Amino acid sequence: MLHTVIQVKPTQDFKVYVYFCDGKIKLYDVSPLLNQGVFKQISDIKIFIKKCTVINHTLAWDVGGNFDPYNCIDIDPETIYSTALDVADPLAEKAA
């Protein structure tokens, strides 16, 4: 089964809440990647948050500013699904 990301919500500590189409919500920590290769481009928290989005049905950063699926930084949704922590919806917590 392929896992499809439908929404993302970045945090101030380089983590991202990743919402999957099956209802699962994962909290993915990007900080270990920020000193590696292309991920250095998103090591500034303002850029990390502003450019964080969904492209190619997964967590991505729109570094080119035009939602080009070939000019973005993305992470395999299967990696996120299998390694990130299952969490409750942070948006639901605020609404309560």
Phi and psi restraints in degrees (range 20) as a CNS / XPLOR table:
assign (resid 1 and name C) (resid 2 and name N)
       (resid 2 and name CA) (resid 2 and name C) 1.0 -86.1 20.0 2
assign (resid 2 and name N) (resid 2 and name CA)
       (resid 2 and name C) (resid 3 and name N) 1.0 137.6 20.0 2
assign (resid 2 and name C) (resid 3 and name N)
       (resid 3 and name CA) (resid 3 and name C) 1.0 -99.8 20.0 2
assign (resid 3 and name N) (resid 3 and name CA)
       (resid 3 and name C) (resid 4 and name N) 1.0 126.9 20.0 2
assign (resid 3 and name C) (resid 4 and name N)
       (resid 4 and name CA) (resid 4 and name C) 1.0 -110.2 20.0 2
assign (resid 4 and name N) (resid 4 and name CA)
       (resid 4 and name C) (resid 5 and name N) 1.0 128.7 20.0 2
assign (resid 4 and name C) (resid 5 and name N)
       (resid 5 and name CA) (resid 5 and name C) 1.0 -85.0 20.0 2
assign (resid 5 and name N) (resid 5 and name CA)
       (resid 5 and name C) (resid 6 and name N) 1.0 133.2 20.0 2
assign (resid 5 and name C) (resid 6 and name N)
       (resid 6 and name CA) (resid 6 and name C) 1.0 -115.0 20.0 2
assign (resid 6 and name N) (resid 6 and name CA)
       (resid 6 and name C) (resid 7 and name N) 1.0 -16.9 20.0 2
assign (resid 6 and name C) (resid 7 and name N)
       (resid 7 and name CA) (resid 7 and name C) 1.0 -160.0 20.0 2
assign (resid 7 and name N) (resid 7 and name CA)
       (resid 7 and name C) (resid 8 and name N) 1.0 150.4 20.0 2
assign (resid 7 and name C) (resid 8 and name N)
       (resid 8 and name CA) (resid 8 and name C) 1.0 -136.1 20.0 2
assign (resid 8 and name N) (resid 8 and name CA)
       (resid 8 and name C) (resid 9 and name N) 1.0 151.2 20.0 2
assign (resid 8 and name C) (resid 9 and name N)
       (resid 9 and name CA) (resid 9 and name C) 1.0 -140.4 20.0 2
assign (resid 9 and name N) (resid 9 and name CA)
       (resid 9 and name C) (resid 10 and name N) 1.0 104.7 20.0 2
assign (resid 9 and name C) (resid 10 and name N)
       (resid 10 and name CA) (resid 10 and name C) 1.0 -74.9 20.0 2
assign (resid 10 and name N) (resid 10 and name CA)
       (resid 10 and name C) (resid 11 and name N) 1.0 156.4 20.0 2
assign (resid 10 and name C) (resid 11 and name N)
       (resid 11 and name CA) (resid 11 and name C) 1.0 -115.0 20.0 2
assign (resid 11 and name N) (resid 11 and name CA)
       (resid 11 and name C) (resid 12 and name N) 1.0 172.8 20.0 2
assign (resid 11 and name C) (resid 12 and name N)
       (resid 12 and name CA) (resid 12 and name C) 1.0 -77.3 20.0 2
assign (resid 12 and name N) (resid 12 and name CA)
       (resid 12 and name C) (resid 13 and name N) 1.0 -5.3 20.0 2
assign (resid 12 and name C) (resid 13 and name N)
       (resid 13 and name CA) (resid 13 and name C) 1.0 -117.6 20.0 2
assign (resid 13 and name N) (resid 13 and name CA)
       (resid 13 and name C) (resid 14 and name N) 1.0 34.1 20.0 2
assign (resid 13 and name C) (resid 14 and name N)
       (resid 14 and name CA) (resid 14 and name C) 1.0 61.4 20.0 2
assign (resid 14 and name N) (resid 14 and name CA)
       (resid 14 and name C) (resid 15 and name N) 1.0 34.8 20.0 2
assign (resid 14 and name C) (resid 15 and name N)
       (resid 15 and name CA) (resid 15 and name C) 1.0 -117.9 20.0 2
assign (resid 15 and name N) (resid 15 and name CA)
       (resid 15 and name C) (resid 16 and name N) 1.0 160.7 20.0 2
assign (resid 15 and name C) (resid 16 and name N)
       (resid 16 and name CA) (resid 16 and name C) 1.0 -136.9 20.0 2
assign (resid 16 and name N) (resid 16 and name CA)
       (resid 16 and name C) (resid 17 and name N) 1.0 129.1 20.0 2
assign (resid 16 and name C) (resid 17 and name N)
       (resid 17 and name CA) (resid 17 and name C) 1.0 -78.2 20.0 2
assign (resid 17 and name N) (resid 17 and name CA)
       (resid 17 and name C) (resid 18 and name N) 1.0 125.3 20.0 2
assign (resid 17 and name C) (resid 18 and name N)
       (resid 18 and name CA) (resid 18 and name C) 1.0 -118.2 20.0 2
assign (resid 18 and name N) (resid 18 and name CA)
       (resid 18 and name C) (resid 19 and name N) 1.0 119.8 20.0 2
assign (resid 18 and name C) (resid 19 and name N)
       (resid 19 and name CA) (resid 19 and name C) 1.0 -98.8 20.0 2
assign (resid 19 and name N) (resid 19 and name CA)
       (resid 19 and name C) (resid 20 and name N) 1.0 126.7 20.0 2
assign (resid 19 and name C) (resid 20 and name N)
       (resid 20 and name CA) (resid 20 and name C) 1.0 -104.3 20.0 2
assign (resid 20 and name N) (resid 20 and name CA)
       (resid 20 and name C) (resid 21 and name N) 1.0 157.7 20.0 2
assign (resid 20 and name C) (resid 21 and name N)
       (resid 21 and name CA) (resid 21 and name C) 1.0 -65.0 20.0 2
assign (resid 21 and name N) (resid 21 and name CA)
       (resid 21 and name C) (resid 22 and name N) 1.0 -19.4 20.0 2
assign (resid 21 and name C) (resid 22 and name N)
       (resid 22 and name CA) (resid 22 and name C) 1.0 -86.3 20.0 2
assign (resid 22 and name N) (resid 22 and name CA)
       (resid 22 and name C) (resid 23 and name N) 1.0 4.3 20.0 2
assign (resid 22 and name C) (resid 23 and name N)
       (resid 23 and name CA) (resid 23 and name C) 1.0 96.7 20.0 2
assign (resid 23 and name N) (resid 23 and name CA)
       (resid 23 and name C) (resid 24 and name N) 1.0 -11.5 20.0 2
assign (resid 23 and name C) (resid 24 and name N)
       (resid 24 and name CA) (resid 24 and name C) 1.0 -71.0 20.0 2
assign (resid 24 and name N) (resid 24 and name CA)
       (resid 24 and name C) (resid 25 and name N) 1.0 145.9 20.0 2
assign (resid 24 and name C) (resid 25 and name N)
       (resid 25 and name CA) (resid 25 and name C) 1.0 -125.2 20.0 2
assign (resid 25 and name N) (resid 25 and name CA)
       (resid 25 and name C) (resid 26 and name N) 1.0 127.8 20.0 2
assign (resid 25 and name C) (resid 26 and name N)
       (resid 26 and name CA) (resid 26 and name C) 1.0 -118.3 20.0 2
assign (resid 26 and name N) (resid 26 and name CA)
       (resid 26 and name C) (resid 27 and name N) 1.0 149.5 20.0 2
assign (resid 26 and name C) (resid 27 and name N)
       (resid 27 and name CA) (resid 27 and name C) 1.0 -110.8 20.0 2
assign (resid 27 and name N) (resid 27 and name CA)
       (resid 27 and name C) (resid 28 and name N) 1.0 110.0 20.0 2
assign (resid 27 and name C) (resid 28 and name N)
       (resid 28 and name CA) (resid 28 and name C) 1.0 -103.9 20.0 2
assign (resid 28 and name N) (resid 28 and name CA)
       (resid 28 and name C) (resid 29 and name N) 1.0 125.9 20.0 2
assign (resid 28 and name C) (resid 29 and name N)
       (resid 29 and name CA) (resid 29 and name C) 1.0 -91.7 20.0 2
assign (resid 29 and name N) (resid 29 and name CA)
       (resid 29 and name C) (resid 30 and name N) 1.0 111.8 20.0 2
assign (resid 29 and name C) (resid 30 and name N)
       (resid 30 and name CA) (resid 30 and name C) 1.0 -88.9 20.0 2
assign (resid 30 and name N) (resid 30 and name CA)
       (resid 30 and name C) (resid 31 and name N) 1.0 -15.4 20.0 2
assign (resid 30 and name C) (resid 31 and name N)
       (resid 31 and name CA) (resid 31 and name C) 1.0 -53.3 20.0 2
assign (resid 31 and name N) (resid 31 and name CA)
       (resid 31 and name C) (resid 32 and name N) 1.0 -36.3 20.0 2
assign (resid 31 and name C) (resid 32 and name N)
       (resid 32 and name CA) (resid 32 and name C) 1.0 -64.6 20.0 2
assign (resid 32 and name N) (resid 32 and name CA)
       (resid 32 and name C) (resid 33 and name N) 1.0 -18.4 20.0 2
assign (resid 32 and name C) (resid 33 and name N)
       (resid 33 and name CA) (resid 33 and name C) 1.0 -91.8 20.0 2
assign (resid 33 and name N) (resid 33 and name CA)
       (resid 33 and name C) (resid 34 and name N) 1.0 -14.5 20.0 2
assign (resid 33 and name C) (resid 34 and name N)
       (resid 34 and name CA) (resid 34 and name C) 1.0 -66.2 20.0 2
assign (resid 34 and name N) (resid 34 and name CA)
       (resid 34 and name C) (resid 35 and name N) 1.0 -15.5 20.0 2
assign (resid 34 and name C) (resid 35 and name N)
       (resid 35 and name CA) (resid 35 and name C) 1.0 -102.1 20.0 2
assign (resid 35 and name N) (resid 35 and name CA)
       (resid 35 and name C) (resid 36 and name N) 1.0 13.7 20.0 2
assign (resid 35 and name C) (resid 36 and name N)
       (resid 36 and name CA) (resid 36 and name C) 1.0 -116.2 20.0 2
assign (resid 36 and name N) (resid 36 and name CA)
       (resid 36 and name C) (resid 37 and name N) 1.0 129.6 20.0 2
assign (resid 36 and name C) (resid 37 and name N)
       (resid 37 and name CA) (resid 37 and name C) 1.0 40.8 20.0 2
assign (resid 37 and name N) (resid 37 and name CA)
       (resid 37 and name C) (resid 38 and name N) 1.0 -127.7 20.0 2
assign (resid 37 and name C) (resid 38 and name N)
       (resid 38 and name CA) (resid 38 and name C) 1.0 -64.7 20.0 2
assign (resid 38 and name N) (resid 38 and name CA)
       (resid 38 and name C) (resid 39 and name N) 1.0 -21.9 20.0 2
assign (resid 38 and name C) (resid 39 and name N)
       (resid 39 and name CA) (resid 39 and name C) 1.0 -68.1 20.0 2
assign (resid 39 and name N) (resid 39 and name CA)
       (resid 39 and name C) (resid 40 and name N) 1.0 -17.6 20.0 2
assign (resid 39 and name C) (resid 40 and name N)
       (resid 40 and name CA) (resid 40 and name C) 1.0 -58.9 20.0 2
assign (resid 40 and name N) (resid 40 and name CA)
       (resid 40 and name C) (resid 41 and name N) 1.0 -27.8 20.0 2
assign (resid 40 and name C) (resid 41 and name N)
       (resid 41 and name CA) (resid 41 and name C) 1.0 -64.6 20.0 2
assign (resid 41 and name N) (resid 41 and name CA)
       (resid 41 and name C) (resid 42 and name N) 1.0 -19.9 20.0 2
assign (resid 41 and name C) (resid 42 and name N)
       (resid 42 and name CA) (resid 42 and name C) 1.0 -115.5 20.0 2
assign (resid 42 and name N) (resid 42 and name CA)
       (resid 42 and name C) (resid 43 and name N) 1.0 21.2 20.0 2
assign (resid 42 and name C) (resid 43 and name N)
       (resid 43 and name CA) (resid 43 and name C) 1.0 -79.5 20.0 2
assign (resid 43 and name N) (resid 43 and name CA)
       (resid 43 and name C) (resid 44 and name N) 1.0 -9.4 20.0 2
assign (resid 43 and name C) (resid 44 and name N)
       (resid 44 and name CA) (resid 44 and name C) 1.0 -86.8 20.0 2
assign (resid 44 and name N) (resid 44 and name CA)
       (resid 44 and name C) (resid 45 and name N) 1.0 125.9 20.0 2
assign (resid 44 and name C) (resid 45 and name N)
       (resid 45 and name CA) (resid 45 and name C) 1.0 -59.5 20.0 2
assign (resid 45 and name N) (resid 45 and name CA)
       (resid 45 and name C) (resid 46 and name N) 1.0 -33.7 20.0 2
assign (resid 45 and name C) (resid 46 and name N)
       (resid 46 and name CA) (resid 46 and name C) 1.0 -65.3 20.0 2
assign (resid 46 and name N) (resid 46 and name CA)
       (resid 46 and name C) (resid 47 and name N) 1.0 -43.5 20.0 2
assign (resid 46 and name C) (resid 47 and name N)
       (resid 47 and name CA) (resid 47 and name C) 1.0 -68.2 20.0 2
assign (resid 47 and name N) (resid 47 and name CA)
       (resid 47 and name C) (resid 48 and name N) 1.0 -43.1 20.0 2
assign (resid 47 and name C) (resid 48 and name N)
       (resid 48 and name CA) (resid 48 and name C) 1.0 -52.9 20.0 2
assign (resid 48 and name N) (resid 48 and name CA)
       (resid 48 and name C) (resid 49 and name N) 1.0 -48.1 20.0 2
assign (resid 48 and name C) (resid 49 and name N)
       (resid 49 and name CA) (resid 49 and name C) 1.0 -74.8 20.0 2
assign (resid 49 and name N) (resid 49 and name CA)
       (resid 49 and name C) (resid 50 and name N) 1.0 -46.5 20.0 2
assign (resid 49 and name C) (resid 50 and name N)
       (resid 50 and name CA) (resid 50 and name C) 1.0 -64.6 20.0 2
assign (resid 50 and name N) (resid 50 and name CA)
       (resid 50 and name C) (resid 51 and name N) 1.0 -37.9 20.0 2
assign (resid 50 and name C) (resid 51 and name N)
       (resid 51 and name CA) (resid 51 and name C) 1.0 -91.7 20.0 2
assign (resid 51 and name N) (resid 51 and name CA)
       (resid 51 and name C) (resid 52 and name N) 1.0 -5.8 20.0 2
assign (resid 51 and name C) (resid 52 and name N)
       (resid 52 and name CA) (resid 52 and name C) 1.0 -70.4 20.0 2
assign (resid 52 and name N) (resid 52 and name CA)
       (resid 52 and name C) (resid 53 and name N) 1.0 130.1 20.0 2
assign (resid 52 and name C) (resid 53 and name N)
       (resid 53 and name CA) (resid 53 and name C) 1.0 -161.9 20.0 2
assign (resid 53 and name N) (resid 53 and name CA)
       (resid 53 and name C) (resid 54 and name N) 1.0 -171.5 20.0 2
assign (resid 53 and name C) (resid 54 and name N)
       (resid 54 and name CA) (resid 54 and name C) 1.0 -112.0 20.0 2
assign (resid 54 and name N) (resid 54 and name CA)
       (resid 54 and name C) (resid 55 and name N) 1.0 120.6 20.0 2
assign (resid 54 and name C) (resid 55 and name N)
       (resid 55 and name CA) (resid 55 and name C) 1.0 -137.1 20.0 2
assign (resid 55 and name N) (resid 55 and name CA)
       (resid 55 and name C) (resid 56 and name N) 1.0 142.4 20.0 2
assign (resid 55 and name C) (resid 56 and name N)
       (resid 56 and name CA) (resid 56 and name C) 1.0 60.6 20.0 2
assign (resid 56 and name N) (resid 56 and name CA)
       (resid 56 and name C) (resid 57 and name N) 1.0 29.2 20.0 2
assign (resid 56 and name C) (resid 57 and name N)
       (resid 57 and name CA) (resid 57 and name C) 1.0 63.0 20.0 2
assign (resid 57 and name N) (resid 57 and name CA)
       (resid 57 and name C) (resid 58 and name N) 1.0 29.3 20.0 2
assign (resid 57 and name C) (resid 58 and name N)
       (resid 58 and name CA) (resid 58 and name C) 1.0 -150.4 20.0 2
assign (resid 58 and name N) (resid 58 and name CA)
       (resid 58 and name C) (resid 59 and name N) 1.0 173.6 20.0 2
assign (resid 58 and name C) (resid 59 and name N)
       (resid 59 and name CA) (resid 59 and name C) 1.0 -63.6 20.0 2
assign (resid 59 and name N) (resid 59 and name CA)
       (resid 59 and name C) (resid 60 and name N) 1.0 129.0 20.0 2
assign (resid 59 and name C) (resid 60 and name N)
       (resid 60 and name CA) (resid 60 and name C) 1.0 -150.5 20.0 2
assign (resid 60 and name N) (resid 60 and name CA)
       (resid 60 and name C) (resid 61 and name N) 1.0 166.4 20.0 2
assign (resid 60 and name C) (resid 61 and name N)
       (resid 61 and name CA) (resid 61 and name C) 1.0 -124.6 20.0 2
assign (resid 61 and name N) (resid 61 and name CA)
       (resid 61 and name C) (resid 62 and name N) 1.0 124.1 20.0 2
assign (resid 61 and name C) (resid 62 and name N)
       (resid 62 and name CA) (resid 62 and name C) 1.0 -83.2 20.0 2
assign (resid 62 and name N) (resid 62 and name CA)
       (resid 62 and name C) (resid 63 and name N) 1.0 74.1 20.0 2
assign (resid 62 and name C) (resid 63 and name N)
       (resid 63 and name CA) (resid 63 and name C) 1.0 -67.7 20.0 2
assign (resid 63 and name N) (resid 63 and name CA)
       (resid 63 and name C) (resid 64 and name N) 1.0 -26.8 20.0 2
assign (resid 63 and name C) (resid 64 and name N)
       (resid 64 and name CA) (resid 64 and name C) 1.0 -84.9 20.0 2
assign (resid 64 and name N) (resid 64 and name CA)
       (resid 64 and name C) (resid 65 and name N) 1.0 -15.6 20.0 2
assign (resid 64 and name C) (resid 65 and name N)
       (resid 65 and name CA) (resid 65 and name C) 1.0 80.1 20.0 2
assign (resid 65 and name N) (resid 65 and name CA)
       (resid 65 and name C) (resid 66 and name N) 1.0 12.8 20.0 2
assign (resid 65 and name C) (resid 66 and name N)
       (resid 66 and name CA) (resid 66 and name C) 1.0 -135.6 20.0 2
assign (resid 66 and name N) (resid 66 and name CA)
       (resid 66 and name C) (resid 67 and name N) 1.0 20.7 20.0 2
assign (resid 66 and name C) (resid 67 and name N)
       (resid 67 and name CA) (resid 67 and name C) 1.0 53.1 20.0 2
assign (resid 67 and name N) (resid 67 and name CA)
       (resid 67 and name C) (resid 68 and name N) 1.0 35.8 20.0 2
assign (resid 67 and name C) (resid 68 and name N)
       (resid 68 and name CA) (resid 68 and name C) 1.0 -78.3 20.0 2
assign (resid 68 and name N) (resid 68 and name CA)
       (resid 68 and name C) (resid 69 and name N) 1.0 117.2 20.0 2
assign (resid 68 and name C) (resid 69 and name N)
       (resid 69 and name CA) (resid 69 and name C) 1.0 -65.6 20.0 2
assign (resid 69 and name N) (resid 69 and name CA)
       (resid 69 and name C) (resid 70 and name N) 1.0 -12.0 20.0 2
assign (resid 69 and name C) (resid 70 and name N)
       (resid 70 and name CA) (resid 70 and name C) 1.0 -98.9 20.0 2
assign (resid 70 and name N) (resid 70 and name CA)
       (resid 70 and name C) (resid 71 and name N) 1.0 -8.9 20.0 2
assign (resid 70 and name C) (resid 71 and name N)
       (resid 71 and name CA) (resid 71 and name C) 1.0 -126.0 20.0 2
assign (resid 71 and name N) (resid 71 and name CA)
       (resid 71 and name C) (resid 72 and name N) 1.0 59.8 20.0 2
assign (resid 71 and name C) (resid 72 and name N)
       (resid 72 and name CA) (resid 72 and name C) 1.0 -144.3 20.0 2
assign (resid 72 and name N) (resid 72 and name CA)
       (resid 72 and name C) (resid 73 and name N) 1.0 167.6 20.0 2
assign (resid 72 and name C) (resid 73 and name N)
       (resid 73 and name CA) (resid 73 and name C) 1.0 -107.1 20.0 2
assign (resid 73 and name N) (resid 73 and name CA)
       (resid 73 and name C) (resid 74 and name N) 1.0 122.8 20.0 2
assign (resid 73 and name C) (resid 74 and name N)
       (resid 74 and name CA) (resid 74 and name C) 1.0 -135.1 20.0 2
assign (resid 74 and name N) (resid 74 and name CA)
       (resid 74 and name C) (resid 75 and name N) 1.0 164.2 20.0 2
assign (resid 74 and name C) (resid 75 and name N)
       (resid 75 and name CA) (resid 75 and name C) 1.0 -124.2 20.0 2
assign (resid 75 and name N) (resid 75 and name CA)
       (resid 75 and name C) (resid 76 and name N) 1.0 134.5 20.0 2
assign (resid 75 and name C) (resid 76 and name N)
       (resid 76 and name CA) (resid 76 and name C) 1.0 -53.8 20.0 2
assign (resid 76 and name N) (resid 76 and name CA)
       (resid 76 and name C) (resid 77 and name N) 1.0 124.8 20.0 2
assign (resid 76 and name C) (resid 77 and name N)
       (resid 77 and name CA) (resid 77 and name C) 1.0 -61.9 20.0 2
assign (resid 77 and name N) (resid 77 and name CA)
       (resid 77 and name C) (resid 78 and name N) 1.0 -28.1 20.0 2
assign (resid 77 and name C) (resid 78 and name N)
       (resid 78 and name CA) (resid 78 and name C) 1.0 -68.4 20.0 2
assign (resid 78 and name N) (resid 78 and name CA)
       (resid 78 and name C) (resid 79 and name N) 1.0 -35.3 20.0 2
assign (resid 78 and name C) (resid 79 and name N)
       (resid 79 and name CA) (resid 79 and name C) 1.0 -64.2 20.0 2
assign (resid 79 and name N) (resid 79 and name CA)
       (resid 79 and name C) (resid 80 and name N) 1.0 -46.4 20.0 2
assign (resid 79 and name C) (resid 80 and name N)
       (resid 80 and name CA) (resid 80 and name C) 1.0 -61.1 20.0 2
assign (resid 80 and name N) (resid 80 and name CA)
       (resid 80 and name C) (resid 81 and name N) 1.0 -48.1 20.0 2
assign (resid 80 and name C) (resid 81 and name N)
       (resid 81 and name CA) (resid 81 and name C) 1.0 -61.2 20.0 2
assign (resid 81 and name N) (resid 81 and name CA)
       (resid 81 and name C) (resid 82 and name N) 1.0 -39.5 20.0 2
assign (resid 81 and name C) (resid 82 and name N)
       (resid 82 and name CA) (resid 82 and name C) 1.0 -87.6 20.0 2
assign (resid 82 and name N) (resid 82 and name CA)
       (resid 82 and name C) (resid 83 and name N) 1.0 -18.9 20.0 2
assign (resid 82 and name C) (resid 83 and name N)
       (resid 83 and name CA) (resid 83 and name C) 1.0 -113.5 20.0 2
assign (resid 83 and name N) (resid 83 and name CA)
       (resid 83 and name C) (resid 84 and name N) 1.0 -24.5 20.0 2
assign (resid 83 and name C) (resid 84 and name N)
       (resid 84 and name CA) (resid 84 and name C) 1.0 -82.3 20.0 2
assign (resid 84 and name N) (resid 84 and name CA)
       (resid 84 and name C) (resid 85 and name N) 1.0 157.0 20.0 2
assign (resid 84 and name C) (resid 85 and name N)
       (resid 85 and name CA) (resid 85 and name C) 1.0 -73.1 20.0 2
assign (resid 85 and name N) (resid 85 and name CA)
       (resid 85 and name C) (resid 86 and name N) 1.0 140.0 20.0 2
assign (resid 85 and name C) (resid 86 and name N)
       (resid 86 and name CA) (resid 86 and name C) 1.0 -73.6 20.0 2
assign (resid 86 and name N) (resid 86 and name CA)
       (resid 86 and name C) (resid 87 and name N) 1.0 133.6 20.0 2
assign (resid 86 and name C) (resid 87 and name N)
       (resid 87 and name CA) (resid 87 and name C) 1.0 -138.5 20.0 2
assign (resid 87 and name N) (resid 87 and name CA)
       (resid 87 and name C) (resid 88 and name N) 1.0 166.0 20.0 2
assign (resid 87 and name C) (resid 88 and name N)
       (resid 88 and name CA) (resid 88 and name C) 1.0 -79.2 20.0 2
assign (resid 88 and name N) (resid 88 and name CA)
       (resid 88 and name C) (resid 89 and name N) 1.0 160.4 20.0 2
assign (resid 88 and name C) (resid 89 and name N)
       (resid 89 and name CA) (resid 89 and name C) 1.0 -69.9 20.0 2
assign (resid 89 and name N) (resid 89 and name CA)
       (resid 89 and name C) (resid 90 and name N) 1.0 115.5 20.0 2
assign (resid 89 and name C) (resid 90 and name N)
       (resid 90 and name CA) (resid 90 and name C) 1.0 -68.0 20.0 2
assign (resid 90 and name N) (resid 90 and name CA)
       (resid 90 and name C) (resid 91 and name N) 1.0 -24.5 20.0 2
assign (resid 90 and name C) (resid 91 and name N)
       (resid 91 and name CA) (resid 91 and name C) 1.0 -73.2 20.0 2
assign (resid 91 and name N) (resid 91 and name CA)
       (resid 91 and name C) (resid 92 and name N) 1.0 -34.7 20.0 2
assign (resid 91 and name C) (resid 92 and name N)
       (resid 92 and name CA) (resid 92 and name C) 1.0 -68.8 20.0 2
assign (resid 92 and name N) (resid 92 and name CA)
       (resid 92 and name C) (resid 93 and name N) 1.0 -34.8 20.0 2
assign (resid 92 and name C) (resid 93 and name N)
       (resid 93 and name CA) (resid 93 and name C) 1.0 -63.3 20.0 2
assign (resid 93 and name N) (resid 93 and name CA)
       (resid 93 and name C) (resid 94 and name N) 1.0 -38.1 20.0 2
assign (resid 93 and name C) (resid 94 and name N)
       (resid 94 and name CA) (resid 94 and name C) 1.0 -71.7 20.0 2
assign (resid 94 and name N) (resid 94 and name CA)
       (resid 94 and name C) (resid 95 and name N) 1.0 -30.0 20.0 2
assign (resid 94 and name C) (resid 95 and name N)
       (resid 95 and name CA) (resid 95 and name C) 1.0 -76.7 20.0 2
assign (resid 95 and name N) (resid 95 and name CA)
       (resid 95 and name C) (resid 96 and name N) 1.0 -23.2 20.0 2
